[in-house]
Amino acid sequence: MKKKLLALCILSIGCLSAQEDTVKVAANLTPDQMAEQDYNSGLAALKRNDNNGAIELFTKSLTNKPSFDKALANRAIAYTNLKKHPEALKDINDAIKINPQNPETYFNKGLIFLQMNLKDSEHVALDNCLKLNGNHSEAAYYKGMLHYEASEFDKAIEYYTKAITSNPKYAYAYNDRASAKRAKLDYSGAIADYEKAISLDNALVFVNNNLGSVYRLNKQHDKAIEAYTKALQTNPSYLTALVNRGATHFENNNLKAAQADFEDVLKKDPNNSAAYNNLASIAIKNKDYKKAKDMAARSIQLDNKNGPAYYNRGIARQMLHEEEGCCEDWKKALELGVQGAKSFINASCDN
């Protein structure tokens, strides 16, 4: 699953958004019209991510029209972007008191709670939004996210489906519903949803990566490699797909291709601990235990909590007859959660 980021006008994600179009302003300005003029300018500042400027303009608008719920709601957005949550919540609650029938205000309140990591409160705000507008696709999507994060995959699928029903071109909802299906081991359903997301927006490279990963889980290595390659064709710097493609080549026993991918990772990111450890795994397969030991050691140097690297170095050390060192490594690997080290410890080490 690829999460949406909470940020104004970041198109790759759902965002706190200005609630209304600009309003028309007459030439001879009454106080209400001055409020609307400042409000319009505040919207423009908000859209260019000038949050402090937006707050100043919305505040001027509210000076002339204290009951202007749209100015309050959008000032709350600017405060949220600045992570000023108490001010944001006060404004959004005041806007709701003035106009309790605007679903968009409840939606934005939910996103404030999302940023504050108050999941129960986010649920309530999104539910209130959906009560007023059952076709609010973004509210349904974020409800799906909450259920997904709680490992409530059936409920997540239900809400992602609601989002898709309201907006059939919602690529993110297809992607995330696919991830929920993948978690339920419904690989064919996940593949169909990932492919639909790609057909709607082929610029979302992470979807091709996700598609590759579900093909990999389904042991369809050729299709997995094809999907990872498409992700890399779109974005050659997308190292996640490069690492995953290398791992798929390794699982498919194409060690030469796997090594090429992991070496390419290190050209682009010389401090990638996982890539060094993957090269250690390849060296073990090739029975080059000295190289395996060296690669695993470099992986550990970069990340001393990389359990699989200790595990691999232990194997290399055993084959190099470094008995004490290999037991130390396996015990460290087990401590870091690599359960496979236990059998080596039981077979070769004094407890």
C-alpha positions, 0 to 999 in steps of 0.5 A: 500500500502506498499512503497518501501524504497530507499536504496542500495541493500535492496531487499524488495524495488527497489533501486539505483543499479550499472548500469553495470557488472564489466569490464575485466582488462588486466595485463599491465594497460593503464590509461583506464584499471586503471580507469576500475580497480578502477571502479570495486573496486568502484562497490564492495564497493557500493554493500557492502554499503561502500559509502565513499569508493565507492566515493573515488574509482570512483573519482580515476577512473575518474582521469584516464578517465574523460568521464567514464559515468558509474563511474559518474553514480555510484558515484551519487548513492553513493552520494545519499545514503549519501543524498548529493543531489547536488553532486549526481545531478551533477554527474548524469547530467554529465553522461547523457551528456556523454551518453544520451541514457542510460535509467538506468541513467535517472531511477537513476536520478528519484530516486534521485528526489524521495529521495529529494521529488521533484515529478515533476522532478521525473516524468520527469526523469522516463518518459525519462527512459521509452522513451528509454526503454518502458519495464523498469518495475521499472520505470513504478512501480515508476510512478505508486507510484507517481500517487497513492500518488496523488490519481490518481488511474486509472493512477497508475493502468495503470503504475503498469500494465505496470510494471507487463507486463514487469516483470510478477513476480513483486510481489510489483507491484501486491501488489500496483496495488491491493491497487489502486484497493482497493481505487477504491472499486474494492475489487474483483480485489484487492483480486486477485492481493494481492493473486497473489503477495502472490503466487509470494513471500509469505515472504512479510507479509504485503501483507497478512495484506493488503489482510486481510484488503480488506476482512475486508472491504468486510465484509468477516471476516473469510477470513480476520482473516485467512489472518492476521493469515498467516501474523503472522505465518510468522512474529509473531512480526508484530503488525499491523496484530495483531491489525487488527486481533483484530479489525476484531474479535471486528467487528465480535462480538468475544470480547474474541478473540479481547481482547486476540489479543489486550492484546498480542499487549501490551505484545509486545508493552506496549506503544501501545496507540491504543491497550489500546483504543481498550480494552476500546471499548471492556470494553464498550461493556461488560458494564465494564465502570470503566475498559473502563475509565481506559483503555482509560485514559492509551491510552490518557496518551501515546498519548494525540492526540488519539481522539477515546480514548477521545471519549471512555472515554467520554462514560465511564464517562457518564455511571459512571455519570461523566457528566462534564468529559464526555463533556470535553472528547467528545469536545476534541474528536471532536477537534481531528476529531472524528465526532461521538462525535458531537451527544453526545455533542448535546444531553448531553452537554451545548454548 
